[in-house]
Amino acid sequence: MTKSEGQSPREDYDPFGGDGNTAVVREEADEENDEARMTNDERMTKHDAREAPECDEAFWTDAKVSIVREEPDAKRVFDLEERTARFGEAVVDFAKTIPQDAVTNRVISQLVGAATSVGANYVEADDAISKKEFLKNIGTCRKEARETKHFLRMAVRAVPELKPRARKLWMEAKELHLIFSKIWRSGRGMTKHE
């Protein structure tokens, strides 16, 4: 489940666009937009009263809802172990740029802990010996990715000039959350029918 068949090696893929500046923003609606479908799936996992995606999106886009897509040069490889490791590394590098003070010290430690935990829990899930253990670890990945989104938002609140770089990380955390949510829901569905 870690690699799709027939795709190029992992070195060709950088989830943050090489230098971290290669995101393309499109304003038009797209009916075949995977992100929109995944967002609908995400809404199904939470109670409607808790869900406020418009507010969350508005924070990052200054009330202008945009669709952000990567346009990689090479075919994208879906190796979650490598992707989560690179995500953790990118968050660690980002955390080093946050000025340290009484407010940000706690945010930095929580952010780094949550972001690096996504990959660690995925590795544990990949090595799980039972379906129950696998689903427990995937559920933890899901929670940690969501928590990372929260602490990225808090970091931007504390240091607003970090917003452009934090947004790219937030989008990756959102994608990881959606991926792990889908794996978790699919696994739960299979367990109920067994």
Backbone as CSV, one residue per row, in Angstrom:
resi,resn,N_x,N_y,N_z,CA_x,CA_y,CA_z,C_x,C_y,C_z
1,MET,0.811,-1.194,0.000,0.000,0.000,0.000,0.856,1.262,0.000
2,THR,2.153,1.121,0.135,2.990,2.306,0.221,3.399,2.879,-1.117
3,LYS,3.356,2.116,-2.202,3.777,2.610,-3.512,2.828,2.151,-4.590
4,SER,2.479,3.013,-5.496,1.682,2.619,-6.649,2.599,1.974,-7.671
5,GLU,2.044,0.992,-8.379,2.866,0.286,-9.359,3.165,1.161,-10.560
6,GLY,4.337,0.980,-11.136,4.691,1.635,-12.380,5.063,3.092,-12.249
7,GLN,5.346,3.561,-11.044,5.687,4.966,-10.898,7.166,5.127,-10.625
8,SER,7.657,6.340,-10.864,9.080,6.620,-10.759,9.556,6.600,-9.308
9,PRO,10.870,6.529,-9.065,11.405,6.500,-7.707,11.067,7.777,-6.946
10,ARG,11.131,7.691,-5.627,10.720,8.756,-4.723,11.560,10.020,-4.845
11,GLU,12.796,9.937,-5.299,13.650,11.130,-5.354,13.049,12.217,-6.231
12,ASP,12.209,11.854,-7.193,11.644,12.827,-8.122,10.531,13.647,-7.499
13,TYR,10.026,13.248,-6.362,8.862,13.913,-5.789,9.245,14.765,-4.590
14,ASP,8.838,15.996,-4.615,9.007,16.893,-3.478,7.642,17.511,-3.192
15,PRO,6.976,17.135,-2.086,5.624,17.624,-1.841,5.551,19.129,-1.657
16,PHE,6.695,19.776,-1.492,6.672,21.216,-1.274,7.218,21.981,-2.468
17,GLY,7.282,21.345,-3.620,7.635,22.019,-4.859,9.089,22.393,-4.976
18,GLY,10.017,21.587,-4.515,11.452,21.846,-4.671,11.927,22.918,-3.727
19,ASP,11.770,24.168,-4.133,12.227,25.269,-3.297,11.139,25.755,-2.356
20,GLY,9.975,25.109,-2.364,8.885,25.520,-1.502,8.062,26.642,-2.086
21,ASN,8.300,27.031,-3.328,7.586,28.151,-3.921,6.849,27.779,-5.205
22,THR,6.512,26.503,-5.420,5.982,26.092,-6.708,4.498,25.730,-6.657
23,ALA,3.712,26.367,-5.836,2.275,26.104,-5.821,1.606,26.998,-6.848
24,VAL,0.613,26.471,-7.508,-0.121,27.232,-8.503,-1.521,27.457,-7.968
25,VAL,-1.979,28.687,-7.950,-3.305,29.013,-7.440,-4.237,29.203,-8.612
26,ARG,-5.365,28.522,-8.552,-6.385,28.653,-9.589,-7.675,29.099,-8.910
27,GLU,-8.349,30.059,-9.493,-9.581,30.577,-8.916,-10.816,29.873,-9.464
28,GLU,-10.709,29.220,-10.629,-11.885,28.636,-11.255,-12.307,27.349,-10.554
29,ALA,-13.610,27.063,-10.633,-14.142,25.824,-10.072,-13.833,24.682,-11.034
30,ASP,-13.636,23.500,-10.501,-13.305,22.350,-11.310,-14.137,21.177,-10.810
31,GLU,-15.037,20.651,-11.665,-15.914,19.580,-11.237,-15.165,18.303,-10.907
32,GLU,-14.025,18.083,-11.511,-13.269,16.862,-11.260,-12.180,17.084,-10.217
33,ASN,-12.358,18.050,-9.382,-11.366,18.429,-8.390,-11.342,17.417,-7.246
34,ASP,-10.234,16.711,-7.106,-10.101,15.718,-6.046,-10.211,16.351,-4.677
35,GLU,-9.666,17.545,-4.524,-9.693,18.194,-3.216,-11.127,18.419,-2.766
36,ALA,-11.998,18.832,-3.676,-13.401,19.070,-3.326,-14.061,17.770,-2.897
37,ARG,-13.794,16.681,-3.617,-14.368,15.394,-3.235,-13.833,14.953,-1.884
38,MET,-12.529,15.136,-1.641,-11.966,14.731,-0.364,-12.515,15.593,0.760
39,THR,-12.740,16.868,0.510,-13.295,17.740,1.537,-14.692,17.261,1.911
40,ASN,-15.478,16.826,0.935,-16.793,16.285,1.231,-16.663,15.030,2.074
41,ASP,-15.695,14.169,1.777,-15.467,12.982,2.593,-15.084,13.368,4.008
42,GLU,-14.263,14.409,4.130,-13.820,14.841,5.449,-15.016,15.299,6.275
43,ARG,-15.958,16.002,5.656,-17.124,16.493,6.386,-17.953,15.350,6.939
44,MET,-17.936,14.222,6.289,-18.723,13.093,6.749,-18.163,12.514,8.042
45,THR,-16.936,12.807,8.385,-16.332,12.203,9.570,-16.574,13.007,10.830
46,LYS,-17.111,14.201,10.724,-17.279,15.050,11.893,-18.721,15.513,12.005
47,HIS,-19.121,15.850,13.199,-20.441,16.393,13.426,-20.520,17.772,12.778
48,ASP,-21.627,18.081,12.135,-21.767,19.357,11.407,-21.560,20.576,12.307
49,ALA,-21.936,20.497,13.570,-21.771,21.647,14.460,-20.299,21.950,14.718
50,ARG,-19.455,20.905,14.730,-18.014,21.105,14.947,-17.314,21.593,13.707
51,GLU,-17.874,21.300,12.554,-17.223,21.587,11.276,-17.444,23.041,10.878
52,ALA,-16.380,23.730,10.532,-16.481,25.095,10.014,-15.408,25.293,8.955
53,PRO,-15.456,24.523,7.841,-14.374,24.588,6.866,-14.247,25.957,6.210
54,GLU,-15.372,26.671,6.063,-15.293,27.995,5.440,-14.438,28.930,6.290
55,CYS,-14.601,28.849,7.606,-13.817,29.701,8.513,-12.342,29.320,8.443
56,ASP,-12.079,28.033,8.448,-10.713,27.541,8.396,-10.031,27.995,7.111
57,GLU,-10.707,27.820,5.995,-10.176,28.214,4.687,-10.009,29.735,4.637
58,ALA,-10.960,30.468,5.195,-10.911,31.927,5.156,-9.685,32.462,5.900
59,PHE,-9.295,31.780,6.960,-8.117,32.218,7.705,-6.883,32.238,6.812
60,TRP,-6.737,31.192,6.004,-5.548,31.059,5.182,-5.609,31.847,3.898
61,THR,-6.788,32.164,3.421,-6.901,32.815,2.121,-7.399,34.247,2.216
62,ASP,-7.493,34.790,3.406,-8.011,36.144,3.603,-9.399,36.279,2.969
63,ALA,-10.293,35.332,3.308,-11.690,35.290,2.882,-11.860,35.033,1.391
64,LYS,-10.839,34.686,0.684,-10.910,34.369,-0.733,-10.583,32.887,-0.878
65,VAL,-11.567,32.081,-1.252,-11.368,30.645,-1.349,-10.661,30.327,-2.659
66,SER,-9.499,29.731,-2.565,-8.692,29.375,-3.732,-8.446,27.874,-3.737
67,ILE,-8.166,27.346,-4.897,-7.779,25.951,-5.013,-6.289,25.940,-5.319
68,VAL,-5.531,25.266,-4.480,-4.091,25.209,-4.666,-3.737,23.813,-5.150
69,ARG,-2.979,23.747,-6.221,-2.543,22.465,-6.766,-1.051,22.500,-7.017
70,GLU,-0.433,21.372,-6.764,0.959,21.227,-7.150,1.001,20.840,-8.606
71,GLU,2.019,21.253,-9.284,2.234,20.800,-10.648,3.656,20.272,-10.742
72,PRO,3.845,19.013,-10.270,5.199,18.445,-10.273,5.693,18.168,-11.683
73,ASP,7.024,18.228,-11.837,7.640,17.944,-13.128,7.521,16.466,-13.477
74,ALA,7.719,15.607,-12.496,7.686,14.162,-12.733,6.380,13.585,-12.192
75,LYS,6.124,12.353,-12.552,4.956,11.663,-12.048,5.067,11.525,-10.538
76,ARG,3.990,11.791,-9.841,3.977,11.767,-8.385,3.967,10.327,-7.870
77,VAL,4.772,10.064,-6.863,4.833,8.747,-6.261,4.066,8.806,-4.948
78,PHE,3.251,7.810,-4.712,2.420,7.813,-3.515,2.996,6.893,-2.455
79,ASP,4.161,7.234,-1.971,4.825,6.496,-0.908,4.614,7.287,0.373
80,LEU,3.650,6.862,1.167,3.293,7.636,2.357,4.410,7.690,3.396
81,GLU,5.202,6.654,3.493,6.297,6.681,4.469,7.268,7.809,4.141
82,GLU,7.647,7.924,2.891,8.564,8.990,2.482,7.879,10.362,2.559
83,ARG,6.640,10.418,2.136,5.916,11.695,2.150,5.770,12.224,3.572
84,THR,5.413,11.358,4.518,5.260,11.816,5.902,6.614,12.186,6.517
85,ALA,7.673,11.484,6.121,9.009,11.837,6.622,9.422,13.210,6.107
86,ARG,9.203,13.459,4.820,9.552,14.772,4.262,8.703,15.876,4.869
87,PHE,7.461,15.562,5.151,6.591,16.545,5.796,7.134,16.898,7.183
88,GLY,7.501,15.890,7.961,8.072,16.142,9.285,9.345,16.967,9.201
89,GLU,10.201,16.646,8.230,11.441,17.409,8.040,11.144,18.862,7.682
90,ALA,10.170,19.074,6.806,9.819,20.439,6.394,9.276,21.248,7.571
91,VAL,8.498,20.601,8.431,7.967,21.306,9.604,9.091,21.622,10.584
92,VAL,10.037,20.711,10.759,11.184,20.983,11.636,11.958,22.195,11.100
93,ASP,12.205,22.231,9.803,12.906,23.372,9.201,12.114,24.664,9.386
94,PHE,10.794,24.581,9.220,9.929,25.744,9.422,9.993,26.213,10.872
95,ALA,9.944,25.276,11.816,9.962,25.621,13.245,11.250,26.355,13.623
96,LYS,12.343,26.020,12.951,13.615,26.703,13.229,13.567,28.180,12.840
97,THR,12.648,28.555,11.942,12.543,29.952,11.509,11.639,30.783,12.409
98,ILE,10.920,30.127,13.323,10.014,30.859,14.220,10.829,31.474,15.350
99,PRO,10.717,32.797,15.539,11.441,33.421,16.657,10.934,32.872,17.995
100,GLN,11.860,32.612,18.893,11.474,32.025,20.172,11.168,33.096,21.204
101,ASP,10.008,32.940,21.849,9.621,33.781,22.986,8.648,32.977,23.843
102,ALA,8.070,33.590,24.844,7.192,32.868,25.773,5.990,32.243,25.068
103,VAL,5.461,32.898,24.075,4.289,32.384,23.361,4.672,31.288,22.372
104,THR,5.684,31.540,21.574,6.004,30.619,20.479,6.708,29.342,20.928
105,ASN,7.382,29.347,22.062,8.092,28.136,22.495,7.154,26.941,22.620
106,ARG,6.007,27.151,23.228,5.034,26.062,23.390,4.459,25.635,22.030
107,VAL,4.155,26.612,21.195,3.608,26.315,19.864,4.618,25.514,19.040
108,ILE,5.884,25.912,19.108,6.932,25.210,18.349,7.018,23.747,18.778
109,SER,7.061,23.496,20.086,7.204,22.109,20.546,5.976,21.277,20.187
110,GLN,4.784,21.843,20.296,3.566,21.118,19.930,3.522,20.845,18.424
111,LEU,3.900,21.848,17.633,3.891,21.719,16.177,4.854,20.635,15.716
112,VAL,6.071,20.679,16.207,7.073,19.686,15.811,6.656,18.296,16.282
113,GLY,6.134,18.203,17.489,5.692,16.906,18.008,4.587,16.294,17.163
114,ALA,3.586,17.095,16.821,2.460,16.590,16.025,2.901,16.212,14.613
115,ALA,3.669,17.080,13.973,4.061,16.849,12.574,4.973,15.639,12.420
116,THR,5.907,15.470,13.326,6.818,14.329,13.218,6.139,13.030,13.652
117,SER,5.115,13.146,14.472,4.368,11.971,14.921,3.559,11.332,13.797
118,VAL,3.169,12.123,12.802,2.413,11.576,11.669,3.212,10.457,11.006
119,GLY,4.460,10.737,10.682,5.313,9.741,10.036,5.635,8.562,10.935
120,ALA,5.906,8.850,12.212,6.240,7.771,13.149,5.073,6.805,13.300
121,ASN,3.869,7.335,13.393,2.702,6.468,13.527,2.382,5.732,12.238
122,TYR,2.693,6.332,11.096,2.486,5.620,9.838,3.436,4.427,9.734
123,VAL,4.678,4.621,10.148,5.648,3.511,10.136,5.144,2.385,11.041
124,GLU,4.616,2.744,12.209,4.062,1.728,13.112,2.874,1.021,12.476
125,ALA,2.010,1.778,11.797,0.839,1.178,11.135,1.282,0.228,10.037
126,ASP,2.294,0.623,9.301,2.796,-0.203,8.208,3.351,-1.530,8.726
127,ASP,3.869,-1.518,9.942,4.428,-2.736,10.545,3.446,-3.452,11.473
128,ALA,2.197,-3.026,11.502,1.199,-3.608,12.407,0.994,-5.087,12.117
129,ILE,0.730,-5.841,13.166,0.517,-7.277,12.997,-0.964,-7.645,12.968
130,SER,-1.834,-6.710,13.287,-3.267,-6.989,13.220,-3.994,-5.802,12.600
131,LYS,-5.169,-6.062,12.109,-6.008,-5.014,11.517,-6.353,-3.950,12.571
132,LYS,-6.628,-4.392,13.774,-6.975,-3.482,14.866,-5.812,-2.527,15.169
133,GLU,-4.609,-3.060,15.246,-3.423,-2.236,15.503,-3.188,-1.261,14.351
134,PHE,-3.365,-1.744,13.114,-3.202,-0.892,11.938,-4.165,0.296,11.998
135,LEU,-5.443,0.018,12.251,-6.443,1.086,12.289,-6.193,2.060,13.442
136,LYS,-5.726,1.561,14.566,-5.410,2.434,15.701,-4.304,3.416,15.317
137,ASN,-3.262,2.922,14.680,-2.146,3.794,14.289,-2.521,4.748,13.165
138,ILE,-3.322,4.297,12.214,-3.785,5.195,11.147,-4.671,6.283,11.741
139,GLY,-5.497,5.917,12.715,-6.328,6.912,13.407,-5.476,7.953,14.114
140,THR,-4.364,7.525,14.681,-3.449,8.466,15.334,-2.794,9.380,14.296
141,CYS,-2.418,8.831,13.140,-1.863,9.655,12.048,-2.846,10.754,11.680
142,ARG,-4.092,10.363,11.562,-5.164,11.287,11.204,-5.277,12.429,12.220
143,LYS,-5.285,12.069,13.489,-5.397,13.067,14.553,-4.185,13.990,14.577
144,GLU,-2.995,13.436,14.409,-1.776,14.244,14.458,-1.691,15.194,13.265
145,ALA,-2.152,14.759,12.089,-2.157,15.649,10.921,-3.108,16.822,11.166
146,ARG,-4.248,16.529,11.757,-5.210,17.590,12.069,-4.647,18.541,13.133
147,GLU,-3.987,17.988,14.120,-3.372,18.800,15.167,-2.263,19.688,14.579
148,THR,-1.527,19.174,13.610,-0.489,19.961,12.939,-1.101,21.177,12.263
149,LYS,-2.241,20.994,11.607,-2.941,22.123,10.978,-3.256,23.192,12.028
150,HIS,-3.717,22.749,13.174,-4.064,23.682,14.251,-2.841,24.484,14.714
151,PHE,-1.735,23.797,14.954,-0.558,24.498,15.465,0.122,25.361,14.405
152,LEU,-0.013,25.011,13.139,0.467,25.911,12.082,-0.330,27.214,12.119
153,ARG,-1.613,27.087,12.315,-2.455,28.288,12.420,-2.053,29.139,13.628
154,MET,-1.763,28.493,14.747,-1.349,29.231,15.951,0.015,29.907,15.731
155,ALA,0.907,29.241,15.010,2.223,29.830,14.717,2.051,31.095,13.883
156,VAL,1.143,31.054,12.924,0.906,32.226,12.084,0.261,33.342,12.901
157,ARG,-0.575,32.980,13.848,-1.177,33.997,14.713,-0.099,34.690,15.539
158,ALA,0.872,33.919,16.007,1.948,34.485,16.820,2.941,35.280,15.978
159,VAL,3.215,34.817,14.747,4.190,35.467,13.866,3.568,35.563,12.458
160,PRO,2.767,36.608,12.192,2.021,36.697,10.923,2.874,36.648,9.654
161,GLU,4.111,37.087,9.703,4.930,37.072,8.484,5.294,35.663,8.016
162,LEU,5.007,34.642,8.811,5.278,33.251,8.424,4.137,32.634,7.615
163,LYS,3.080,33.384,7.393,1.879,32.846,6.761,2.105,32.177,5.399
164,PRO,2.857,32.771,4.463,3.010,32.102,3.155,3.641,30.708,3.248
165,ARG,4.667,30.587,4.043,5.335,29.281,4.167,4.472,28.307,4.973
166,ALA,3.818,28.820,6.004,2.960,27.962,6.828,1.774,27.448,6.021
167,ARG,1.285,28.236,5.103,0.139,27.815,4.288,0.472,26.575,3.468
168,LYS,1.660,26.523,2.904,2.062,25.353,2.119,2.100,24.100,3.012
169,LEU,2.628,24.255,4.211,2.673,23.132,5.138,1.262,22.747,5.585
170,TRP,0.416,23.749,5.802,-0.957,23.497,6.205,-1.696,22.697,5.133
171,MET,-1.462,23.046,3.861,-2.111,22.320,2.766,-1.640,20.864,2.727
172,GLU,-0.368,20.631,2.967,0.144,19.259,2.994,-0.445,18.507,4.189
173,ALA,-0.545,19.169,5.347,-1.157,18.530,6.519,-2.616,18.187,6.235
174,LYS,-3.301,19.068,5.535,-4.703,18.818,5.177,-4.807,17.604,4.251
175,GLU,-3.943,17.535,3.247,-3.955,16.383,2.339,-3.673,15.089,3.098
176,LEU,-2.693,15.119,3.986,-2.379,13.920,4.767,-3.564,13.527,5.645
177,HIS,-4.209,14.505,6.252,-5.387,14.218,7.076,-6.472,13.539,6.238
178,LEU,-6.710,14.053,5.043,-7.725,13.461,4.165,-7.346,12.045,3.730
179,ILE,-6.074,11.840,3.425,-5.605,10.507,3.030,-5.799,9.508,4.167
180,PHE,-5.349,9.874,5.368,-5.459,8.958,6.504,-6.919,8.759,6.920
181,SER,-7.745,9.770,6.756,-9.176,9.617,7.053,-9.806,8.583,6.125
182,LYS,-9.449,8.648,4.857,-9.989,7.699,3.883,-9.505,6.276,4.184
183,ILE,-8.232,6.116,4.497,-7.700,4.793,4.845,-8.422,4.258,6.078
184,TRP,-8.587,5.113,7.074,-9.209,4.710,8.334,-10.666,4.296,8.113
185,ARG,-11.419,5.110,7.358,-12.825,4.785,7.088,-12.942,3.495,6.274
186,SER,-12.077,3.345,5.266,-12.110,2.138,4.437,-11.787,0.905,5.284
187,GLY,-10.819,1.011,6.145,-10.432,-0.113,7.005,-11.522,-0.475,8.007
188,ARG,-12.169,0.527,8.542,-13.279,0.278,9.479,-14.420,-0.411,8.774
189,GLY,-14.707,0.019,7.552,-15.789,-0.591,6.773,-15.523,-2.052,6.486
190,MET,-14.255,-2.377,6.190,-13.891,-3.770,5.903,-13.994,-4.617,7.170
191,THR,-13.630,-4.050,8.319,-13.676,-4.782,9.585,-15.111,-5.110,9.961
192,LYS,-16.041,-4.179,9.709,-17.447,-4.401,10.061,-18.061,-5.517,9.238
193,HIS,-17.589,-5.692,7.992,-18.168,-6.692,7.113,-17.509,-8.067,7.245
194,GLU,-16.472,-8.164,8.036,-15.764,-9.463,8.168,-16.418,-10.351,9.172
